[in-house]
Amino acid sequence: MSAVEDRLAELGLAVPEVAKPVAAYVPAVRSGNHIFTSGQLPMQAGELMVTGKVGGEVSEEEALACAQQCALNAIAAVKSEIGDLDQVKRIVKVVAFIASTPDFTGQPRVANGASELFGKVFGDAGVHARSAVGVPVLPLDAPVEVEVIVEV
């Protein structure tokens, strides 16, 4: 097991199986020294954790947990490309899409579910640039989707 996976285990987490794509794409692509993940939904064991809009039927706390699961799924996609997560030099960029009601403005707090996990498991290499974007709807009515660019 890698040091990254050891840190995940200390948090009571593990790298999940790579989430199966819901359309015509692959979970991650390597180009040179970078891995680009596809948008990762909050899938656990092949099912969405919750559905709906943040600020509506999905609470901010549930959405934060969804963002963390999206980050775990992104880590799994990266591992599927490189094998050993200790090869990650830097989490470069995180983009979080939050399906939310028009009056919800806490997208950055929701995205922290992903950002904080990357910081905990990758340390200084997990500090990244980020966008947190509110959108009207996501695939399968997911509340959160996260994509990541990683340097290896």
DSSP file with accessible surface (Angstrom, degrees, kcal/mol):
  #  RESIDUE AA STRUCTURE BP1 BP2  ACC     N-H-->O    O-->H-N    N-H-->O    O-->H-N    TCO  KAPPA ALPHA  PHI   PSI    X-CA   Y-CA   Z-CA
    1    1 A M              0   0  163      0, 0.0     2,-0.1     0, 0.0    83,-0.1   0.000 360.0 360.0 360.0 146.9    0.0    0.0    0.0
    2    2 A S     >  -     0   0    6      1,-0.1     4,-2.2     4,-0.0     5,-0.1  -0.343 360.0-110.7 -80.8 165.3    1.2    3.5   -0.7
    3    3 A A  H  > S+     0   0   37      2,-0.2     4,-2.3     1,-0.2     5,-0.2   0.875 121.1  56.0 -62.2 -36.3    1.7    6.2    1.9
    4    4 A V  H  > S+     0   0    3      1,-0.2     4,-2.2     2,-0.2    -1,-0.2   0.940 107.8  46.9 -61.4 -45.4   -1.3    8.0    0.4
    5    5 A E  H  > S+     0   0   29      1,-0.2     4,-2.5     2,-0.2    -2,-0.2   0.861 109.0  55.4 -67.2 -32.0   -3.4    4.9    1.0
    6    6 A D  H  X S+     0   0   71     -4,-2.2     4,-2.1     2,-0.2    -1,-0.2   0.917 108.0  48.6 -63.2 -42.7   -2.1    4.7    4.5
    7    7 A R  H  X S+     0   0   84     -4,-2.3     4,-1.1     2,-0.2    -2,-0.2   0.896 110.4  51.4 -65.9 -37.9   -3.2    8.2    5.2
    8    8 A L  H ><>S+     0   0    0     -4,-2.2     5,-2.8     1,-0.2     3,-0.8   0.936 108.4  51.6 -60.8 -44.8   -6.6    7.4    3.8
    9    9 A A  H ><5S+     0   0   55     -4,-2.5     3,-1.9     1,-0.3    -2,-0.2   0.887 104.0  57.1 -60.8 -38.1   -6.8    4.4    6.1
   10   10 A E  H 3<5S+     0   0  160     -4,-2.1    -1,-0.3     1,-0.3    -2,-0.2   0.804 106.7  50.3 -62.3 -27.6   -6.0    6.6    9.1
   11   11 A L  T <<5S-     0   0   77     -4,-1.1    -1,-0.3    -3,-0.8    -2,-0.2   0.383 123.9-107.5 -87.9   1.3   -9.0    8.6    8.1
   12   12 A G  T < 5S+     0   0   69     -3,-1.9     2,-0.3     1,-0.3    -3,-0.2   0.714  84.4 115.3  78.9  21.4  -11.1    5.5    8.0
   13   13 A L      < -     0   0   42     -5,-2.8     2,-0.3    -6,-0.2    -1,-0.3  -0.763  44.2-166.0-120.4 165.9  -11.3    5.7    4.2
   14   14 A A        -     0   0   71     -2,-0.3    -8,-0.0    -3,-0.1    -9,-0.0  -0.978  37.2 -92.3-147.0 156.4  -10.0    3.6    1.3
   15   15 A V        -     0   0   31     -2,-0.3    58,-0.1    60,-0.1     3,-0.1  -0.590  50.2-144.3 -68.7 121.4   -9.6    4.0   -2.5
   16   16 A P        -     0   0   40      0, 0.0     2,-0.1     0, 0.0     3,-0.1  -0.229  28.0 -79.1 -79.0 174.4  -12.8    2.7   -4.0
   17   17 A E        -     0   0  176      1,-0.1     2,-0.2    -2,-0.0    59,-0.1  -0.432  64.2 -87.8 -63.6 149.8  -13.2    0.8   -7.2
   18   18 A V        -     0   0   50     58,-0.2     2,-0.1     1,-0.1    -1,-0.1  -0.448  48.6-113.0 -63.5 129.8  -13.1    3.1  -10.2
   19   19 A A        -     0   0   22     54,-0.2    -1,-0.1    -2,-0.2     3,-0.1  -0.431  31.1-114.8 -65.6 135.1  -16.6    4.4  -10.9
   20   20 A K        -     0   0  181     -2,-0.1    -1,-0.1     1,-0.1     6,-0.1  -0.514  34.8-106.9 -71.4 134.4  -18.0    3.1  -14.2
   21   21 A P        -     0   0   51      0, 0.0    -1,-0.1     0, 0.0    19,-0.0  -0.301  17.3-148.6 -59.3 146.0  -18.6    5.9  -16.7
   22   22 A V  S    S+     0   0   70     -3,-0.1     2,-0.2     2,-0.0   118,-0.1   0.370  79.2   9.3 -97.0   3.7  -22.2    6.8  -17.3
   23   23 A A  S    S-     0   0   70      2,-0.1     2,-1.4     0, 0.0     0, 0.0  -0.758 112.2 -42.6-155.4-157.1  -21.6    7.7  -20.9
   24   24 A A  S    S+     0   0  108     -2,-0.2     2,-0.3     2,-0.0    -2,-0.0  -0.601  96.9  82.9 -90.4  81.5  -18.9    7.6  -23.7
   25   25 A Y  S    S-     0   0   87     -2,-1.4    -2,-0.1    13,-0.0     3,-0.0  -0.955  70.6-110.6-162.0 173.6  -15.7    8.6  -21.9
   26   26 A V        -     0   0   79     -2,-0.3    12,-0.1     1,-0.1     3,-0.1  -0.825  28.8-117.4-113.0 156.4  -13.0    7.1  -19.7
   27   27 A P  S    S-     0   0   25      0, 0.0    11,-2.9     0, 0.0     2,-0.3   0.827  90.9  -0.9 -64.0 -31.3  -12.4    7.9  -16.0
   28   28 A A  E     -A   37   0A   2      9,-0.3     2,-0.4    49,-0.1     9,-0.2  -0.992  57.8-155.8-158.1 153.9   -9.0    9.5  -16.5
   29   29 A V  E     -A   36   0A  76      7,-2.2     7,-2.9    -2,-0.3     2,-0.5  -0.999  13.0-142.8-134.4 136.4   -6.4   10.3  -19.2
   30   30 A R  E     +A   35   0A 107     -2,-0.4     2,-0.4     5,-0.2     5,-0.2  -0.849  18.8 176.1 -97.7 134.2   -2.7   10.8  -18.9
   31   31 A S  E >   -A   34   0A  78      3,-2.9     3,-1.7    -2,-0.5     2,-0.2  -0.933  64.0 -53.4-135.3 107.4   -1.0   13.4  -21.0
   32   32 A G  T 3  S-     0   0   57     -2,-0.4     0, 0.0     1,-0.3     0, 0.0  -0.418 123.1 -14.2  62.9-124.8    2.7   13.8  -20.3
   33   33 A N  T 3  S+     0   0   93     -2,-0.2   119,-3.1    -3,-0.1     2,-0.4   0.127 122.8  84.7 -96.8  18.9    3.1   14.5  -16.6
   34   34 A H  E <   -AB  31 151A  67     -3,-1.7    -3,-2.9   117,-0.2     2,-0.5  -0.962  58.0-155.7-126.6 144.3   -0.6   15.2  -16.0
   35   35 A I  E     -AB  30 150A   0    115,-2.8   115,-2.7    -2,-0.4     2,-0.5  -0.967  11.2-162.8-111.8 129.0   -3.6   13.1  -15.2
   36   36 A F  E     -AB  29 149A  89     -7,-2.9    -7,-2.2    -2,-0.5     2,-0.3  -0.962   9.8-153.7-111.0 118.7   -7.0   14.7  -16.1
   37   37 A T  E     -A   28   0A  12    111,-2.7    -9,-0.3    -2,-0.5     2,-0.1  -0.655  15.0-121.9 -89.2 151.1  -10.0   13.0  -14.5
   38   38 A S        -     0   0   30    -11,-2.9   110,-0.2    -2,-0.3     2,-0.1  -0.389  56.1 -69.1 -71.8 165.8  -13.4   13.0  -15.9
   39   39 A G        -     0   0   11    108,-0.1     2,-0.5    -2,-0.1   108,-0.3  -0.406  55.7-145.8 -60.4 129.3  -16.1   14.5  -13.7
   40   40 A Q  B     -C  146   0A   6    106,-3.2   106,-2.1    -2,-0.1    34,-0.1  -0.894   7.8-152.8-104.8 128.0  -16.6   12.2  -10.7
   41   41 A L        -     0   0   11     -2,-0.5     2,-2.5   104,-0.2   104,-0.2  -0.520  36.4 -94.5 -91.0 164.3  -20.0   11.8   -9.2
   42   42 A P        +     0   0    0      0, 0.0     7,-2.2     0, 0.0     2,-0.4  -0.369  65.3 161.3 -79.4  66.0  -20.6   10.8   -5.5
   43   43 A M  E     -F   48   0B  31     -2,-2.5     2,-0.4     5,-0.2     5,-0.2  -0.727  19.4-178.7 -90.8 135.1  -21.0    7.1   -6.3
   44   44 A Q  E >  S-F   47   0B  96      3,-3.0     3,-1.7    -2,-0.4    25,-0.0  -0.990  76.7 -14.4-130.5 122.6  -20.6    4.5   -3.6
   45   45 A A  T 3  S-     0   0  111     -2,-0.4    -1,-0.1     1,-0.3     3,-0.1   0.876 130.7 -51.9  52.9  39.6  -20.9    0.8   -4.7
   46   46 A G  T 3  S+     0   0   55      1,-0.2     2,-0.4   -26,-0.0    -1,-0.3   0.516 120.7  97.7  81.4   4.3  -22.4    1.9   -8.0
   47   47 A E  E <  S-F   44   0B 139     -3,-1.7    -3,-3.0    -5,-0.0    -1,-0.2  -0.957  77.7-109.2-126.8 145.6  -25.1    4.1   -6.5
   48   48 A L  E     -F   43   0B  34     -2,-0.4    -5,-0.2    -5,-0.2     3,-0.1  -0.471  23.5-135.1 -66.2 140.9  -25.4    7.9   -6.0
   49   49 A M  S    S-     0   0   61     -7,-2.2     2,-0.3     1,-0.2    -1,-0.1   0.914  81.7 -18.6 -62.8 -46.5  -25.2    8.8   -2.3
   50   50 A V        -     0   0   38     -8,-0.2     2,-0.3     2,-0.1    -1,-0.2  -0.946  64.7-140.0-150.4 166.2  -28.1   11.2   -2.7
   51   51 A T        +     0   0   74     -2,-0.3     2,-0.2    91,-0.2    91,-0.2  -0.922  51.1  52.9-129.4 158.9  -29.9   13.1   -5.5
   52   52 A G  S    S-     0   0    0     89,-2.7     2,-0.4    -2,-0.3    47,-0.2  -0.662  82.0 -40.8 118.1-171.2  -31.3   16.5   -5.8
   53   53 A K    > > -     0   0   47     -2,-0.2     5,-2.2    45,-0.1     3,-1.7  -0.776  48.7-118.8-100.9 138.5  -30.2   20.1   -5.3
   54   54 A V  B 3 5S+gh  58 100C   0     45,-3.0    47,-2.3    -2,-0.4    50,-0.2  -0.569 107.2  31.0 -72.0 133.6  -28.1   21.6   -2.6
   55   55 A G  T 3 5S+     0   0   45      3,-2.0    -1,-0.3    -2,-0.3     4,-0.1   0.278 125.6  52.2  93.9  -8.5  -30.2   24.1   -0.7
   56   56 A G  T < 5S-     0   0   46     -3,-1.7    -1,-0.3     2,-0.5    -2,-0.1   0.244 129.2 -13.8-117.9-110.4  -33.3   22.1   -1.5
   57   57 A E  T   5S+     0   0  129     -3,-0.1     2,-0.5     2,-0.1    -3,-0.2   0.631 125.9  67.4 -77.9  -9.7  -33.6   18.3   -0.9
   58   58 A V  B   <S-g   54   0C   2     -5,-2.2    -3,-2.0    -8,-0.1    -2,-0.5  -0.939  79.2-139.0-113.5 126.1  -29.8   18.0   -0.2
   59   59 A S     >  -     0   0   44     -2,-0.5     4,-2.4    -5,-0.2     5,-0.2  -0.350  23.5-113.7 -76.5 161.8  -28.3   19.6    2.9
   60   60 A E  H  > S+     0   0   50      1,-0.2     4,-2.4     2,-0.2     5,-0.2   0.888 118.7  53.8 -61.4 -37.5  -25.0   21.4    2.8
   61   61 A E  H  > S+     0   0  144      2,-0.2     4,-2.0     1,-0.2    -1,-0.2   0.906 109.1  47.4 -65.1 -42.1  -23.6   18.6    5.1
   62   62 A E  H  > S+     0   0   83      2,-0.2     4,-2.1     1,-0.2    -1,-0.2   0.909 111.9  51.0 -64.1 -40.6  -24.7   15.9    2.7
   63   63 A A  H  X S+     0   0    0     -4,-2.4     4,-2.5     2,-0.2    -2,-0.2   0.890 106.7  53.7 -65.6 -38.1  -23.2   17.8   -0.2
   64   64 A L  H  X S+     0   0   59     -4,-2.4     4,-2.0     2,-0.2    -1,-0.2   0.928 109.5  48.3 -61.9 -42.6  -19.9   18.2    1.6
   65   65 A A  H  X S+     0   0   42     -4,-2.0     4,-2.2     1,-0.2    -2,-0.2   0.886 110.1  53.0 -63.9 -36.9  -19.8   14.4    2.1
   66   66 A C  H  X S+     0   0    1     -4,-2.1     4,-2.6     2,-0.2    -2,-0.2   0.910 106.4  52.2 -63.6 -42.4  -20.7   13.9   -1.6
   67   67 A A  H  X S+     0   0    0     -4,-2.5     4,-2.2     1,-0.2    -2,-0.2   0.901 108.6  51.2 -61.6 -39.1  -17.7   16.2   -2.5
   68   68 A Q  H  X S+     0   0   62     -4,-2.0     4,-2.4     2,-0.2    -1,-0.2   0.926 110.1  48.9 -63.6 -42.3  -15.4   14.0   -0.4
   69   69 A Q  H  X S+     0   0   17     -4,-2.2     4,-2.6     1,-0.2    -2,-0.2   0.906 108.5  53.5 -64.8 -38.9  -16.7   10.9   -2.1
   70   70 A C  H  X S+     0   0    0     -4,-2.6     4,-2.3     1,-0.2    -1,-0.2   0.913 108.6  50.4 -59.4 -41.6  -16.2   12.6   -5.5
   71   71 A A  H  X S+     0   0    0     -4,-2.2     4,-2.6     2,-0.2    -2,-0.2   0.914 109.3  50.4 -63.8 -42.1  -12.6   13.2   -4.5
   72   72 A L  H  X S+     0   0    4     -4,-2.4     4,-2.2     1,-0.2    -2,-0.2   0.917 110.6  49.8 -60.9 -41.1  -12.1    9.6   -3.4
   73   73 A N  H  X S+     0   0    3     -4,-2.6     4,-2.1     2,-0.2   -54,-0.2   0.871 109.5  51.4 -66.6 -35.2  -13.5    8.5   -6.8
   74   74 A A  H  X S+     0   0    1     -4,-2.3     4,-2.6     2,-0.2    -2,-0.2   0.906 107.9  52.3 -65.8 -40.8  -11.0   10.9   -8.5
   75   75 A I  H  X S+     0   0    4     -4,-2.6     4,-2.8     1,-0.2    -2,-0.2   0.916 108.9  50.6 -60.1 -41.5   -8.2    9.4   -6.5
   76   76 A A  H  X S+     0   0    2     -4,-2.2     4,-2.1     2,-0.2    -1,-0.2   0.912 109.5  50.4 -62.8 -40.8   -9.3    5.9   -7.7
   77   77 A A  H  X S+     0   0    0     -4,-2.1     4,-0.8     2,-0.2    -2,-0.2   0.914 111.6  47.9 -64.5 -40.9   -9.4    7.2  -11.3
   78   78 A V  H >X S+     0   0    6     -4,-2.6     4,-1.9     1,-0.2     3,-1.2   0.940 110.2  51.8 -63.9 -45.6   -5.8    8.6  -10.9
   79   79 A K  H 3X S+     0   0   63     -4,-2.8     4,-3.1     1,-0.3    -1,-0.2   0.881 102.4  60.1 -60.2 -35.0   -4.6    5.3   -9.4
   80   80 A S  H 3< S+     0   0   64     -4,-2.1    -1,-0.3     1,-0.2    -2,-0.2   0.788 110.7  42.4 -64.5 -23.6   -6.1    3.4  -12.3
   81   81 A E  H << S+     0   0   80     -3,-1.2    -1,-0.2    -4,-0.8    -2,-0.2   0.805 130.1  21.2 -88.6 -36.4   -3.7    5.4  -14.6
   82   82 A I  H  < S-     0   0   17     -4,-1.9     2,-1.9     1,-0.1    -2,-0.2   0.565  81.8-145.5-114.9 -12.8   -0.5    5.4  -12.5
   83   83 A G  S  < S+     0   0   49     -4,-3.1     2,-0.6    -5,-0.3    -4,-0.1  -0.271  80.5  63.3  82.1 -54.6   -0.8    2.4  -10.2
   84   84 A D    >   -     0   0   67     -2,-1.9     3,-2.0     1,-0.1     4,-0.2  -0.909  64.2-159.6-114.2 113.3    1.0    4.0   -7.3
   85   85 A L  G >  S+     0   0    0     -2,-0.6     3,-1.7     1,-0.3    -1,-0.1   0.693  87.1  76.1 -66.4 -16.1   -0.5    7.1   -5.7
   86   86 A D  G 3  S+     0   0   76      1,-0.3    -1,-0.3    66,-0.0    -2,-0.0   0.634  81.2  72.1 -69.9  -8.4    2.9    8.0   -4.2
   87   87 A Q  G <  S+     0   0   85     -3,-2.0     2,-0.4    65,-0.1    -1,-0.3   0.616  70.4 110.5 -78.0 -11.7    3.8    9.2   -7.8
   88   88 A V    <   +     0   0   16     -3,-1.7    64,-0.2    64,-0.2     3,-0.1  -0.506  41.8 178.2 -67.8 121.7    1.4   12.2   -7.4
   89   89 A K        -     0   0  130     62,-2.8     2,-0.3    -2,-0.4    63,-0.2   0.762  64.8  -6.8 -91.0 -31.7    3.6   15.3   -7.2
   90   90 A R  E     -D  151   0A 107     61,-1.7    61,-3.0    36,-0.1     2,-0.8  -0.943  50.6-130.4-165.5 137.8    0.7   17.8   -7.0
   91   91 A I  E     -D  150   0A   3     34,-3.4    59,-0.2    -2,-0.3     3,-0.1  -0.882  37.9-178.9 -83.7 111.4   -3.0   18.2   -7.1
   92   92 A V  E     +     0   0A  52     57,-2.2    37,-2.4    -2,-0.8     2,-0.4   0.932  54.0   3.8 -84.5 -49.9   -2.9   21.1   -9.5
   93   93 A K  E     -De 149 129A  65     56,-1.6    56,-2.5    35,-0.2     2,-0.4  -1.000  53.0-166.9-146.2 138.6   -6.6   22.0  -10.1
   94   94 A V  E     -De 148 130A   0     35,-2.1    37,-2.1    -2,-0.4     2,-0.5  -0.993   5.0-168.3-124.4 131.4   -9.9   21.0   -8.7
   95   95 A V  E     -De 147 131A  21     52,-2.6    52,-2.5    -2,-0.4     2,-0.5  -0.992   6.6-169.0-120.2 122.4  -13.2   22.0  -10.3
   96   96 A A  E     -De 146 132A   0     35,-2.8    37,-3.1    -2,-0.5     2,-0.5  -0.958   5.5-162.3-114.6 126.2  -16.4   21.3   -8.3
   97   97 A F  E     -De 145 133A  54     48,-3.3    48,-2.1    -2,-0.5     2,-0.5  -0.938   7.8-166.7-105.4 127.6  -19.8   21.6   -9.8
   98   98 A I  E     -De 144 134A   0     35,-3.2    37,-2.5    -2,-0.5     2,-0.7  -0.961  15.4-144.9-121.2 114.7  -22.6   21.9   -7.3
   99   99 A A  E     + e   0 135A   0     44,-2.2   -45,-3.0    -2,-0.5     2,-0.3  -0.697  43.7 160.0 -75.2 113.9  -26.2   21.5   -8.4
  100  100 A S  B     -h   54   0C  13     35,-1.8   -45,-0.2    -2,-0.7   -47,-0.0  -0.917  45.5 -94.2-140.5 161.7  -28.0   24.0   -6.2
  101  101 A T    >   -     0   0   28    -47,-2.3     3,-1.6    -2,-0.3   -45,-0.0  -0.356  48.2-105.2 -69.1 157.1  -31.1   26.1   -5.8
  102  102 A P  T 3  S+     0   0  140      0, 0.0    -1,-0.1     0, 0.0   -47,-0.0   0.789 119.6  49.1 -58.1 -27.2  -30.9   29.7   -7.1
  103  103 A D  T 3  S+     0   0  128    -48,-0.1     2,-0.4     2,-0.0   -48,-0.1   0.543  85.2 104.4 -92.6  -3.7  -30.5   31.1   -3.6
  104  104 A F    <   +     0   0   26     -3,-1.6     3,-0.1   -50,-0.2    -4,-0.1  -0.625  35.3 167.3 -81.1 128.3  -27.8   28.8   -2.4
  105  105 A T        +     0   0  112     -2,-0.4    -1,-0.1     1,-0.1     4,-0.1   0.191  47.7  98.0-124.7  16.3  -24.4   30.5   -2.3
  106  106 A G    >>  +     0   0    0      1,-0.2     4,-2.1     2,-0.1     3,-0.5   0.108  38.2 124.1 -94.8  25.0  -22.3   28.0   -0.3
  107  107 A Q  H 3> S+     0   0   27      1,-0.2     4,-2.7     2,-0.2    -1,-0.2   0.885  72.8  54.1 -53.8 -42.8  -20.6   26.3   -3.2
  108  108 A P  H 3> S+     0   0   65      0, 0.0     4,-1.1     0, 0.0    -1,-0.2   0.901 107.8  50.3 -60.8 -36.2  -17.1   27.0   -1.9
  109  109 A R  H <4 S+     0   0  123     -3,-0.5     4,-0.4     2,-0.2     3,-0.3   0.912 110.9  49.0 -67.0 -40.0  -18.0   25.4    1.4
  110  110 A V  H >< S+     0   0    0     -4,-2.1     3,-2.1     1,-0.2     4,-0.4   0.944 107.3  55.0 -63.0 -45.3  -19.3   22.3   -0.4
  111  111 A A  H >X S+     0   0    0     -4,-2.7     4,-2.3     1,-0.3     3,-1.3   0.773  90.7  75.7 -61.3 -23.7  -16.2   22.0   -2.5
  112  112 A N  H 3X S+     0   0   51     -4,-1.1     4,-2.9    -3,-0.3     5,-0.4   0.774  80.2  71.6 -59.3 -24.6  -14.1   22.0    0.7
  113  113 A G  H <> S+     0   0    2     -3,-2.1     4,-0.8    -4,-0.4    -1,-0.3   0.903 108.9  32.8 -57.4 -38.9  -15.2   18.4    1.1
  114  114 A A  H <> S+     0   0    0     -3,-1.3     4,-2.4    -4,-0.4    -2,-0.2   0.929 119.7  50.7 -79.5 -49.9  -12.9   17.5   -1.8
  115  115 A S  H  X S+     0   0   17     -4,-2.3     4,-2.1     1,-0.2    -2,-0.2   0.894 109.9  49.1 -58.9 -44.5  -10.2   20.1   -1.1
  116  116 A E  H  X S+     0   0  100     -4,-2.9     4,-2.3     2,-0.2    -1,-0.2   0.885 109.8  52.3 -66.0 -36.2   -9.8   19.2    2.5
  117  117 A L  H  X S+     0   0    3     -4,-0.8     4,-2.4    -5,-0.4     5,-0.3   0.948 108.3  50.5 -64.5 -45.1   -9.5   15.5    1.7
  118  118 A F  H  X S+     0   0    2     -4,-2.4     4,-2.4     1,-0.2     5,-0.3   0.910 111.4  49.6 -58.7 -40.1   -6.8   16.2   -0.9
  119  119 A G  H  X S+     0   0   28     -4,-2.1     4,-1.4     7,-0.2     7,-0.2   0.913 111.2  48.8 -64.5 -41.1   -4.9   18.2    1.7
  120  120 A K  H  < S+     0   0  119     -4,-2.3    -2,-0.2     1,-0.2    -1,-0.2   0.879 120.3  34.3 -67.1 -39.5   -5.2   15.5    4.4
  121  121 A V  H  < S+     0   0    0     -4,-2.4    -2,-0.2    -5,-0.2  -114,-0.2   0.790 129.0  32.2 -92.2 -24.6   -4.0   12.7    2.1
  122  122 A F  H >< S-     0   0   17     -4,-2.4     3,-1.4    -5,-0.3    -3,-0.2   0.433  88.4-158.2-110.0  -1.6   -1.4   14.5   -0.1
  123  123 A G  G >< S-     0   0   35     -4,-1.4     3,-2.1     1,-0.3     4,-0.3  -0.318  73.1  -5.7  61.6-139.5   -0.1   17.1    2.4
  124  124 A D  G >  S+     0   0  149      1,-0.3     3,-1.4     2,-0.2    -1,-0.3   0.818 134.3  62.5 -58.1 -30.9    1.5   20.1    0.8
  125  125 A A  G <  S+     0   0   26     -3,-1.4   -34,-3.4     1,-0.2    -1,-0.3   0.654  95.6  62.4 -69.3 -13.0    1.1   18.4   -2.6
  126  126 A G  G <  S+     0   0    1     -3,-2.1     2,-0.4    -7,-0.2    -1,-0.2   0.521  74.7 106.3 -90.8  -4.8   -2.7   18.5   -2.1
  127  127 A V    <   +     0   0   84     -3,-1.4     2,-0.3    -4,-0.3   -36,-0.2  -0.625  54.1 163.1 -76.5 128.7   -2.9   22.3   -2.0
  128  128 A H        -     0   0   36     -2,-0.4   -35,-0.2   -38,-0.1     2,-0.2  -0.885  44.8 -97.6-144.3 165.2   -4.4   23.3   -5.3
  129  129 A A  E     -e   93   0A  57    -37,-2.4   -35,-2.1    -2,-0.3     2,-0.3  -0.567  50.2-171.5 -78.4 156.0   -6.2   25.9   -7.4
  130  130 A R  E     -e   94   0A  74    -37,-0.2     2,-0.4    -2,-0.2   -35,-0.2  -1.000  27.9-160.9-155.3 149.0   -9.9   25.5   -7.4
  131  131 A S  E     -e   95   0A  44    -37,-2.1   -35,-2.8    -2,-0.3     2,-0.5  -0.987   8.5-165.6-124.4 140.3  -13.2   26.6   -8.9
  132  132 A A  E     -e   96   0A  31     -2,-0.4     2,-0.5   -37,-0.2   -35,-0.2  -0.973  16.8-174.5-126.6 112.5  -16.6   25.9   -7.2
  133  133 A V  E     -e   97   0A  59    -37,-3.1   -35,-3.2    -2,-0.5     2,-0.4  -0.927  20.8-139.9-119.6 128.8  -19.5   26.5   -9.6
  134  134 A G  E     +e   98   0A  41     -2,-0.5   -35,-0.2   -37,-0.2   -37,-0.0  -0.712  28.7 178.2 -82.9 132.3  -23.2   26.4   -9.0
  135  135 A V  E     -e   99   0A  31    -37,-2.5   -35,-1.8    -2,-0.4     3,-0.1  -0.928  36.4-124.6-132.7 158.4  -25.2   24.7  -11.8
  136  136 A P  S    S-     0   0  107      0, 0.0     2,-0.3     0, 0.0    -1,-0.1   0.833  88.5  -0.7 -74.6 -30.7  -28.9   24.0  -12.3
  137  137 A V        -     0   0   89    -38,-0.1     3,-0.0   -39,-0.0   -37,-0.0  -0.991  57.3-160.2-158.6 149.6  -28.5   20.2  -12.8
  138  138 A L    >   -     0   0   17      4,-0.3     3,-1.9    -2,-0.3     4,-0.2  -0.852  47.7 -66.5-125.0 164.8  -25.8   17.5  -13.0
  139  139 A P  G >  S+     0   0   59      0, 0.0     3,-2.0     0, 0.0    -1,-0.1  -0.175 120.3   5.5 -53.1 140.7  -25.9   14.0  -14.6
  140  140 A L  G 3  S-     0   0  100      1,-0.3   -92,-0.1  -118,-0.1    -3,-0.0   0.634 125.7 -74.8  61.6  15.4  -28.3   11.5  -12.9
  141  141 A D  G <  S+     0   0   59     -3,-1.9   -89,-2.7     1,-0.2    -1,-0.3   0.783  81.9 168.8  66.0  29.0  -29.5   14.4  -10.7
  142  142 A A    <   -     0   0    0     -3,-2.0    -4,-0.3   -91,-0.2    -1,-0.2  -0.419  35.2-142.9 -67.6 147.2  -26.3   14.2   -8.6
  143  143 A P  S    S+     0   0    0      0, 0.0   -44,-2.2     0, 0.0     2,-0.3   0.742  80.0  27.1 -82.6 -21.7  -25.7   17.2   -6.3
  144  144 A V  E     - D   0  98A   0    -46,-0.2     2,-0.3   -78,-0.1   -46,-0.2  -0.994  55.2-178.2-143.7 144.5  -22.0   17.4   -6.8
  145  145 A E  E     - D   0  97A  34    -48,-2.1   -48,-3.3    -2,-0.3     2,-0.4  -0.988  11.3-168.0-141.2 136.8  -19.4   16.5   -9.5
  146  146 A V  E     -CD  40  96A   0   -106,-2.1  -106,-3.2    -2,-0.3     2,-0.3  -0.990   5.8-173.4-130.8 133.9  -15.6   17.0   -9.1
  147  147 A E  E     - D   0  95A  68    -52,-2.5   -52,-2.6    -2,-0.4     2,-0.3  -0.933  11.3-162.4-122.8 153.2  -12.9   16.9  -11.7
  148  148 A V  E     - D   0  94A   4     -2,-0.3  -111,-2.7  -110,-0.2     2,-0.5  -0.978  17.6-152.5-138.3 144.8   -9.1   17.0  -11.0
  149  149 A I  E     -BD  36  93A  44    -56,-2.5   -57,-2.2    -2,-0.3   -56,-1.6  -0.986  25.1-172.0-114.9 127.5   -5.8   17.7  -12.7
  150  150 A V  E     -BD  35  91A   2   -115,-2.7  -115,-2.8    -2,-0.5     2,-0.4  -0.956  17.5-141.5-124.6 136.5   -2.9   16.0  -11.1
  151  151 A E  E      BD  34  90A  65    -61,-3.0   -62,-2.8    -2,-0.4   -61,-1.7  -0.828 360.0 360.0 -94.6 134.8    0.8   16.3  -11.8
  152  152 A V              0   0   10   -119,-3.1   -64,-0.2    -2,-0.4   -65,-0.1  -0.832 360.0 360.0-124.5 360.0    2.8   13.1  -11.7
